């Protein structure tokens, strides 16, 4: 009997020991990998950031630049601005994922210079958006909570941030030039590393022009132009397309409520300019009013910056003000693309840079290329020979003419038109609405999120004191 008990005990110990040795293997889910590859992270980052940029263009960019107006919930249109915490959280929330791509692509076992370059481009674009929206922001110490237990990062000034952005973009282009394959996850260019190189350089030109009031950018801009590695047509556009006939992965506006869509209307500013130039983009972007009148094709706008009461009753009510086209909602949700940067913008950048003597070239040619590219992008038929010879459109050597067409081409491209207005004061016809609450001044930044005041108080206060207060009218470094 004792021998039997002994055998049983030994057997149990053997089984326990065997289970312990195999514990890790047994409890590892083969369907849930412990590490994630760069391509899977990249697709998520691109989708999150570019979708958000499209929403920002719709909800913020078009409104503050007066390409559209609000007929309900008019606070943003009246400059009753807060922190826009959602934008802050979205961009900072994607930076850890980008950091992970950088770690994987730099590891000797998983090294891929193309993914590293793409990550640096996305990192640069996010930080440029953050600093252009808020000014000084966490940069050099940001995203170090997990690795260095630093949850209260310092705020870097805008000049230092832009130096870092431009350096990263230059490095990114050099890494992508090595030509290592992009094996998946690329929702912008489907693995074409040459297009990523063009984006890196085109973004550099965007940002160099943005800071051109503060430093001489001529040599850097000319060198990039001479490389030829920049957008050459609409085929190079950094835009995210959506799968056809889906609601899950479709244009983000189509996943919202119909009331939210209907709040956005044709602005009187856009109406005046588009009709003055007989510009057929009017019909691509807006639809006839719902009013019962003798003209079923009547397209009418409304002023920006009206109070709730004045906006809702303007011109007899909502039925008498044009909505945006249904192409921007559910009827054709896959027909609209989410833009990060387009060829038309680059051409206007080159036109301005040439006009100001930063680079060599023909400003008129660049300008007209930009105009034509915008019509092509929106698939709008227009006799360009006639269009380009009109007063106000024909190239006349003034920055106002360039910026007017660049303003039109920035429709839905995030906040780019607002940044340009802050840098140049153009187009000059952007004037605060009659019911604005900011003393007839177009704001130049958002307020810092409340979470920064409570969780990163010391660094928040240092940044705010340096800029003279947390105020929507305090200009950034490149604006002065």
C-alpha positions as a printed Julia matrix, in Angstrom:
480×3 Matrix{Float64}:
   0.0    0.0     0.0
   2.84   2.39    0.89
   4.49   1.63   -2.46
   1.27   2.44   -4.3
   0.98   5.81   -2.48
   4.59   6.59   -3.25
   4.1    5.86   -6.94
   0.99   8.08   -7.03
   2.81  10.98   -5.33
   5.8   10.7    -7.69
   3.46  10.59  -10.68
   1.65  13.72   -9.53
   4.92  15.59   -9.02
   6.09  14.54  -12.46
   2.88  15.81  -14.07
   3.07  19.09  -12.15
   6.69  19.58  -13.15
   5.88  18.85  -16.78
   2.98  21.29  -16.76
   5.18  23.95  -15.19
   7.87  23.51  -17.83
   5.31  23.8   -20.65
   3.26  26.53  -18.97
   4.44  29.38  -21.19
   3.97  27.37  -24.38
   0.53  26.09  -23.38
  -0.73  29.53  -22.36
   0.48  31.33  -25.49
  -2.36  32.11  -27.88
  -1.1   31.24  -31.37
  -3.79  33.5   -32.86
  -2.66  36.56  -30.91
   0.97  37.48  -31.66
   3.0   38.99  -28.84
   4.54  41.58  -31.16
   2.92  43.6   -33.95
   4.62  44.28  -37.27
   5.18  47.75  -38.68
   2.67  47.32  -41.5
  -0.23  46.65  -39.12
   0.61  49.66  -36.97
   1.18  51.87  -40.02
  -2.27  51.25  -41.5
  -3.88  52.19  -38.18
  -1.82  55.37  -37.81
  -2.51  56.54  -41.36
  -6.22  55.82  -41.04
  -6.51  57.59  -37.68
  -4.52  60.69  -38.57
  -5.7   61.26  -42.14
  -9.34  60.63  -41.19
  -8.95  63.13  -38.36
  -7.42  65.67  -40.75
 -10.45  65.29  -43.02
 -12.79  65.87  -40.08
 -10.75  68.9   -39.03
 -11.05  70.27  -42.54
 -14.79  69.78  -42.44
 -15.48  70.99  -38.9
 -12.76  73.62  -38.45
 -10.67  74.43  -41.5
 -13.47  75.2   -43.94
 -15.25  77.27  -41.31
 -12.41  79.47  -40.03
 -11.22  80.11  -43.61
 -14.83  80.9   -44.63
 -15.05  78.3   -47.37
 -18.22  77.16  -45.6
 -20.39  78.58  -42.8
 -22.46  77.17  -39.91
 -26.23  77.54  -39.75
 -26.53  75.84  -36.33
 -24.13  75.51  -33.38
 -22.26  78.56  -34.65
 -19.81  78.98  -31.75
 -16.68  78.03  -33.69
 -17.73  80.26  -36.59
 -18.07  83.16  -34.12
 -14.61  82.5   -32.59
 -16.02  81.21  -29.32
 -13.08  78.83  -29.14
 -11.88  76.37  -26.56
  -9.06  73.87  -26.46
 -10.08  71.45  -29.24
  -8.91  68.7   -26.89
 -10.1   66.0   -29.28
  -7.54  67.07  -31.89
  -4.76  67.26  -29.28
  -5.59  63.8   -27.89
  -5.88  62.21  -31.32
  -2.5   63.42  -32.52
  -0.63  62.73  -29.3
  -2.44  59.38  -29.1
  -0.95  58.3   -32.43
   2.62  59.29  -31.57
   3.31  56.18  -29.39
   2.32  54.01  -32.36
   4.7   55.93  -34.6
   7.42  55.53  -31.97
   6.77  51.77  -32.04
   7.22  51.71  -35.83
  10.52  53.53  -35.4
  11.67  51.02  -32.78
  10.78  48.02  -34.97
  12.24  49.49  -38.15
  15.52  50.36  -36.39
  15.93  46.98  -34.68
  18.66  44.88  -36.3
  16.31  41.89  -36.58
  13.43  43.81  -38.2
  15.27  46.74  -39.77
  13.45  48.52  -42.61
  14.57  51.99  -43.66
  11.39  52.68  -45.64
   9.13  52.18  -42.62
  11.5   54.32  -40.59
  11.26  57.08  -43.18
   7.46  56.89  -43.33
   7.24  57.05  -39.54
   9.41  60.17  -39.5
   7.16  61.81  -42.12
   4.01  61.08  -40.12
   5.7   62.2   -36.91
   6.74  65.48  -38.56
   3.29  66.15  -39.96
   1.62  65.52  -36.6
   4.02  67.76  -34.69
   3.67  70.53  -37.28
  -0.11  70.39  -36.84
   0.19  70.44  -33.06
   2.57  73.38  -32.89
   0.68  75.36  -35.55
  -2.52  74.9   -33.56
  -1.18  75.62  -30.08
   2.33  77.14  -30.3
   4.74  75.72  -27.73
   3.98  72.04  -27.1
   5.63  68.95  -25.59
   8.1   67.72  -28.22
  11.58  66.68  -27.09
  10.26  64.97  -23.94
   6.9   63.86  -25.31
   5.89  60.18  -25.43
   8.41  59.17  -22.77
   6.02  58.11  -20.04
   6.48  54.38  -20.61
  10.22  54.4   -21.34
  11.43  57.06  -18.92
   8.49  57.5   -16.55
   8.21  61.13  -17.66
   4.56  62.16  -17.57
   5.21  65.9   -17.29
   7.17  66.81  -20.44
   8.52  70.3   -20.99
   7.05  72.5   -23.73
   9.44  73.24  -26.61
   9.26  76.52  -28.5
   8.05  76.59  -32.08
  11.42  77.41  -33.62
  13.08  74.35  -32.07
  10.15  72.16  -33.08
  10.35  73.3   -36.7
  14.09  72.68  -36.75
  13.39  69.12  -35.63
  10.56  68.64  -38.12
  12.66  69.76  -41.08
  15.61  67.62  -39.99
  13.38  64.55  -39.67
  11.85  65.1   -43.11
  15.27  65.38  -44.68
  16.36  62.17  -42.98
  13.13  60.47  -44.03
  13.74  61.23  -47.69
  17.28  59.87  -47.46
  16.06  56.66  -45.81
  13.35  56.12  -48.4
  15.89  56.7   -51.18
  17.51  53.41  -50.14
  14.52  51.7   -51.7
  13.77  49.0   -49.14
  10.36  47.42  -49.93
   7.22  48.56  -48.13
   5.51  45.27  -47.38
   2.05  46.48  -46.4
   0.01  48.93  -44.38
   0.47  51.86  -46.78
  -2.98  53.4   -47.22
  -1.62  56.48  -48.98
   0.7   55.2   -51.72
   0.27  51.41  -51.72
   3.95  50.72  -51.15
   5.4   53.3   -53.57
   8.42  54.6   -51.68
   9.13  57.16  -54.44
   5.83  58.86  -53.67
   6.77  58.94  -49.98
  10.06  60.62  -50.95
   8.1   63.21  -52.92
   5.83  63.79  -49.94
   8.8   64.27  -47.59
  10.26  66.95  -49.87
   6.92  68.59  -50.67
   6.17  68.88  -46.94
   9.59  70.44  -46.43
   8.67  73.1   -48.99
   5.35  73.69  -47.21
   7.07  74.2   -43.86
  10.01  76.2   -45.2
   7.6   78.67  -46.77
   5.64  78.78  -43.51
   8.71  79.93  -41.56
  10.06  82.16  -44.34
   9.15  85.33  -42.45
  11.62  84.29  -39.76
  14.64  82.98  -41.66
  16.18  82.75  -45.12
  14.88  79.55  -46.69
  16.03  80.18  -50.27
  18.93  77.75  -50.42
  16.98  74.88  -48.84
  13.96  75.38  -51.08
  16.03  75.62  -54.25
  17.95  72.47  -53.39
  14.72  70.51  -52.95
  13.26  71.85  -56.2
  16.48  70.99  -58.05
  16.24  67.39  -56.83
  13.07  66.9   -58.87
  11.8   64.6   -56.13
   8.56  66.51  -55.46
   4.92  66.09  -56.51
   4.7   66.18  -60.3
   0.96  65.72  -60.86
  -2.26  64.75  -59.1
  -1.1   61.15  -59.39
   1.35  61.92  -56.58
  -1.26  63.36  -54.19
  -1.08  62.19  -50.58
  -4.76  61.34  -50.24
  -6.46  58.38  -48.63
  -9.14  56.7   -50.7
 -11.99  54.67  -49.24
 -13.26  51.23  -50.26
 -16.42  51.38  -52.34
 -19.81  50.56  -50.84
 -18.81  50.37  -47.18
 -19.95  52.36  -44.2
 -17.25  51.17  -41.8
 -14.21  52.36  -43.73
 -15.85  55.2   -45.62
 -15.47  58.96  -45.68
 -15.84  59.93  -42.0
 -18.58  62.51  -42.55
 -20.83  59.75  -43.89
 -20.72  58.0   -40.52
 -22.12  61.04  -38.7
 -25.66  62.24  -38.19
 -27.65  63.96  -40.93
 -28.13  66.98  -38.65
 -24.39  67.41  -38.32
 -24.02  67.33  -42.09
 -26.82  69.86  -42.58
 -25.2   72.38  -40.21
 -22.54  73.13  -42.86
 -23.58  75.49  -45.64
 -22.19  77.51  -48.51
 -20.6   80.69  -47.15
 -21.32  84.06  -48.69
 -17.56  84.49  -49.06
 -17.24  81.37  -51.22
 -20.38  82.19  -53.14
 -19.11  85.64  -54.09
 -15.72  84.41  -55.27
 -16.93  81.3   -57.1
 -19.74  83.15  -58.88
 -17.48  86.11  -59.73
 -15.17  83.72  -61.58
 -17.95  81.51  -63.02
 -16.13  78.74  -61.17
 -17.75  75.33  -61.64
 -16.26  74.03  -58.39
 -19.35  75.73  -56.92
 -21.47  72.86  -58.26
 -18.99  70.18  -57.18
 -19.08  71.37  -53.58
 -22.62  72.7   -53.05
 -26.2   71.89  -54.0
 -29.21  74.04  -54.84
 -31.37  75.28  -51.98
 -34.45  73.35  -50.84
 -36.68  76.39  -51.23
 -39.72  76.23  -53.47
 -38.98  78.94  -56.01
 -38.89  79.45  -59.72
 -35.2   78.48  -59.98
 -34.54  74.84  -59.03
 -30.81  75.41  -59.54
 -30.52  78.37  -57.16
 -27.33  78.17  -55.06
 -27.13  80.7   -52.23
 -24.75  81.18  -49.33
 -24.83  82.81  -45.91
 -22.44  85.05  -43.96
 -19.98  83.54  -41.52
 -20.0   84.3   -37.83
 -23.72  84.83  -37.21
 -25.38  84.19  -33.86
 -27.61  81.14  -33.5
 -30.77  83.17  -34.04
 -29.44  85.18  -36.96
 -27.96  82.12  -38.65
 -31.09  79.98  -38.34
 -33.32  82.74  -39.76
 -30.95  84.11  -42.39
 -32.63  84.58  -45.79
 -35.85  83.12  -44.43
 -34.4   79.96  -42.93
 -32.34  76.86  -43.67
 -34.24  75.89  -46.82
 -32.96  79.02  -48.5
 -29.24  78.37  -47.93
 -27.31  75.75  -49.92
 -26.02  72.62  -48.25
 -22.85  70.85  -49.31
 -23.31  68.19  -51.99
 -24.53  64.74  -51.06
 -21.2   63.42  -52.36
 -19.87  64.45  -48.94
 -22.43  62.27  -47.21
 -23.98  58.83  -47.56
 -25.16  58.81  -51.18
 -21.61  58.55  -52.49
 -19.46  58.13  -49.43
 -16.56  56.49  -51.27
 -16.24  59.24  -53.9
 -14.47  61.7   -51.59
 -10.82  61.35  -50.61
  -9.12  62.47  -47.4
  -6.19  64.74  -48.32
  -2.93  65.22  -46.46
  -1.2   67.27  -49.18
  -1.9   67.7   -52.88
  -0.05  68.7   -56.03
  -2.07  71.91  -56.44
  -0.87  73.2   -53.05
   2.75  72.49  -54.01
   2.37  74.47  -57.23
   1.03  77.48  -55.33
   3.93  77.15  -52.87
   6.37  77.23  -55.78
   4.54  80.18  -57.37
   4.83  82.22  -54.17
   8.44  81.16  -53.6
   9.34  82.19  -57.16
   7.5   85.49  -56.89
   9.41  86.29  -53.68
  12.76  85.3   -55.19
  13.31  82.24  -52.98
  13.7   79.94  -55.99
  14.23  80.28  -59.71
  11.38  79.59  -62.1
   8.24  81.0   -63.68
   5.67  81.97  -61.07
   2.92  82.24  -63.69
   3.46  78.65  -64.84
   3.46  77.28  -61.31
   0.33  79.28  -60.49
  -1.61  78.13  -63.54
  -0.53  74.52  -62.94
  -1.99  74.8   -59.46
  -5.31  76.15  -60.7
  -5.65  73.45  -63.35
  -4.71  70.72  -60.88
  -7.46  71.76  -58.47
 -10.13  71.5   -61.16
  -8.73  68.14  -62.22
  -8.73  66.86  -58.64
 -12.41  67.69  -58.22
 -13.21  66.33  -61.69
 -14.72  69.67  -62.7
 -15.11  70.65  -66.35
 -14.04  74.22  -67.03
 -12.62  76.03  -70.04
  -9.28  76.88  -68.47
  -8.26  79.2   -71.31
 -11.2   81.47  -70.49
 -11.0   80.93  -66.73
  -7.32  81.87  -66.47
  -7.75  85.14  -68.4
 -10.43  86.65  -66.12
  -9.79  89.65  -63.92
  -8.91  88.37  -60.49
  -7.78  85.0   -61.85
  -5.21  85.95  -64.49
  -1.73  85.96  -63.01
  -0.81  89.56  -62.26
   2.28  89.23  -60.08
   0.39  89.84  -56.82
   0.36  87.5   -53.86
  -3.38  88.12  -53.43
  -4.13  86.34  -56.71
  -2.02  83.31  -55.77
  -3.48  83.09  -52.3
  -7.07  83.36  -53.55
  -6.68  80.27  -55.72
  -4.66  78.48  -53.06
  -7.48  79.25  -50.63
 -10.02  77.63  -52.96
  -7.81  74.59  -53.5
  -7.49  74.07  -49.73
 -11.13  72.99  -49.47
 -11.13  70.16  -46.86
  -7.32  70.11  -46.52
  -7.24  70.36  -42.74
  -6.4   73.84  -41.46
  -3.98  74.83  -44.24
  -5.96  77.88  -45.39
  -6.02  79.18  -41.8
  -2.27  78.78  -41.47
  -1.76  80.66  -44.74
  -4.05  83.46  -43.63
  -2.13  83.83  -40.39
   1.15  83.97  -42.32
   0.07  86.36  -45.09
  -3.2   88.03  -44.08
  -4.6   86.78  -47.4
  -7.07  86.43  -48.96
  -8.0   89.91  -47.75
 -11.74  89.25  -48.12
 -11.73  86.95  -45.06
 -13.34  89.28  -42.53
 -14.77  88.25  -39.11
 -18.55  87.85  -39.11
 -20.85  90.45  -37.64
 -21.65  88.43  -34.5
 -18.12  87.28  -33.71
 -17.06  87.34  -30.05
 -13.35  88.06  -30.55
 -13.32  91.82  -31.2
 -13.27  91.38  -34.98
 -10.0   89.41  -34.9
  -9.44  86.04  -36.58
  -7.94  83.78  -33.85
  -4.48  82.31  -34.38
  -4.4   79.37  -31.95
  -6.44  77.06  -29.75
  -6.41  77.07  -25.95
  -4.41  74.37  -24.2
  -6.47  71.39  -22.98
  -7.6   71.49  -19.34
  -5.73  68.25  -18.71
  -2.44  70.08  -19.32
  -3.31  72.64  -16.68
  -4.03  69.98  -14.07
  -1.55  67.19  -14.94
   1.41  69.16  -16.3
   0.9   72.39  -14.4
   4.46  73.66  -14.04
   5.4   73.21  -17.69
   2.03  74.52  -18.84
   2.47  77.7   -16.79
   6.02  78.21  -18.07
   4.8   77.99  -21.68
   1.83  80.25  -21.09
   3.93  82.89  -19.34
   6.42  82.88  -22.22
   3.71  83.58  -24.79
   1.92  86.18  -22.68
  -1.08  84.09  -21.69
  -3.22  81.22  -22.93
  -5.11  83.36  -25.42
  -6.5   82.53  -28.87
  -4.97  85.76  -30.22
  -1.33  85.17  -29.2
   0.74  84.63  -32.33
   3.33  81.9   -32.78
   6.98  82.3   -33.72
   6.57  82.03  -37.51
   3.72  84.55  -37.58
   5.71  87.47  -36.14
